[in-house]
Amino acid sequence: MSLNDQIFKFIGGEHTAAVATITGDKPAVRLMALVGLEDLSLIGVTMKNSRKVDQIKKNPATELSIWAGDRSDPYILLHCKAEVHEDLDTKKKFWDPRMEQYLQKPDNPNYVVLKFVPEKIEYYHNMRMDIWEK
């Protein structure tokens, strides 16, 4: 199985990830629900007026971490450029009815889609680290 396939097997689907942005000269970390896509990017949704959106617009360099949950389980670190998508087509494409209580509907102007596009991925598994680079 190729490294791309191994990484997708780990990040594909829904995950909770630690997402780090930069505010000024300091990191800001929060947990986000993300969905891993076959191109190894991850998608999340949030409010346009959130601090993370402001931080990403000022500096799109982000880092994400996903851990399987047990001490011996794999984990992954993604060094990404983040994108903020506000267009209705993208918002509809990634809309999930479970978001209604927070975001009401896809055309809510305060609802945005964040896409994290990896430039480098560090994948720790089986007592070793494999590196994927764009």
C-alpha angles and dihedrals in degrees: 000000000000122000089249090055093047092050093047090049087057101041101030115115128009123345142159108236136183105239120197123198130171123252110186102316097330133084121247117200129192137160118252136180106240137177119219116221130204092255086061093249120126129222129208135165131222146149117292090227094056121119092241092059091051090047093049092049089054095043121006094194107116138163127210131193127196122182127188091223111247126087093248096040123107124264134190135212119200124196103203149171109228125217128199113215118195101163117117095233092058092042091053092045092058098033116129120190088225087073094062094095090058105029103021099210141353095262093058103128090216093058116094136170120230118206119195111202112194122227094175132012126196110200117190115195138137091016094303141091121231119192124213119190130186 
